[in-house]
Structure formats: structure tokens, C-alpha cells
Amino acid sequence: MKLRPASLHLPIPFQRPLRFGRRWRGHELPLRIIQLAMIVVLAWFGTKLIVQAVTLATRAFAGLVS
């Protein structure tokens, strides 16, 4: 069986940054800013949930020990 090297054109599309479609072409920066704001808000709520879970687990463990 003859081995052939892979085409050089295969990895090129995956190395470029993802872009919005033609309809959103002029609005890419505001959409990226909105996306960043949503990530920050979701991180904030996720952090609050994790802190509450750790607090509840600590109280439950302290209740079991005492």
C-alpha cells in the first residue's frame, strides 16, 4: 500500500478565527462585546452558585461532625 502525505489545505480553515456571516459583517465588534459581557455575567452567576454549594457542603459536613 502506498502512503501519501495529507493535503496541506486541510488544516487551513481550522486555524482561522471564526467569523460571523455576511449579514453581520459590519456588526462584528459590537457582537463580540455583547458576547464578552454575556460570558462575564454567566461567570459571575456560576461563581455565586459554586460559592453557595461549597458553603452548604461545609455546613452539612460541620453538622455531621458536631
C-alpha positions as CSV (number, residue, x, y, z in Angstrom):
1,M,0.0,0.0,0.0
2,K,1.4,3.4,-1.0
3,L,1.4,6.1,1.7
4,R,0.6,9.6,0.6
5,P,1.0,12.7,2.8
6,A,-2.1,14.6,3.7
7,S,-3.1,17.7,1.8
8,L,-1.7,21.0,3.0
9,H,-5.1,22.6,2.6
10,L,-6.9,20.6,5.2
11,P,-5.8,22.4,8.4
12,I,-6.0,25.9,7.0
13,P,-9.8,26.6,7.6
14,F,-9.5,25.4,11.2
15,Q,-6.7,27.8,12.0
16,R,-8.6,30.9,11.0
17,P,-10.7,32.7,13.6
18,L,-14.4,32.1,13.3
19,R,-16.3,34.9,11.7
20,F,-19.9,35.9,11.6
21,G,-21.9,35.5,8.3
22,R,-22.2,38.1,5.6
23,R,-25.3,39.6,7.2
24,W,-23.4,40.5,10.4
25,R,-20.2,41.6,8.7
26,G,-20.3,45.2,9.8
27,H,-21.5,44.4,13.4
28,E,-18.8,42.0,14.4
29,L,-17.2,44.2,17.1
30,P,-20.5,45.1,18.9
31,L,-21.5,41.4,18.8
32,R,-18.1,40.4,20.2
33,I,-18.5,42.9,23.0
34,I,-22.0,41.6,23.8
35,Q,-20.6,38.1,23.8
36,L,-17.9,39.1,26.2
37,A,-20.4,40.7,28.5
38,M,-22.6,37.6,28.5
39,I,-19.6,35.5,29.4
40,V,-18.7,37.8,32.3
41,V,-22.4,37.7,33.6
42,L,-22.6,33.9,33.3
43,A,-19.2,33.6,35.1
44,W,-20.5,35.8,37.9
45,F,-23.6,33.7,38.4
46,G,-21.6,30.5,38.1
47,T,-19.2,31.7,40.8
48,K,-22.1,32.6,43.1
49,L,-23.6,29.1,42.6
50,I,-20.3,27.4,43.3
51,V,-19.7,29.5,46.5
52,Q,-23.2,28.7,47.7
53,A,-22.7,25.0,47.0
54,V,-19.4,25.0,48.9
55,T,-21.0,26.8,51.8
56,L,-23.9,24.3,52.0
57,A,-21.5,21.4,51.8
58,T,-19.3,22.9,54.6
59,R,-22.3,23.4,56.8
60,A,-23.6,19.9,56.2
61,F,-20.1,18.4,57.0
62,A,-19.9,20.6,60.1
63,G,-23.4,19.3,61.1
64,L,-22.2,15.7,60.7
65,V,-19.0,16.2,62.7
66,S,-20.6,18.1,65.7
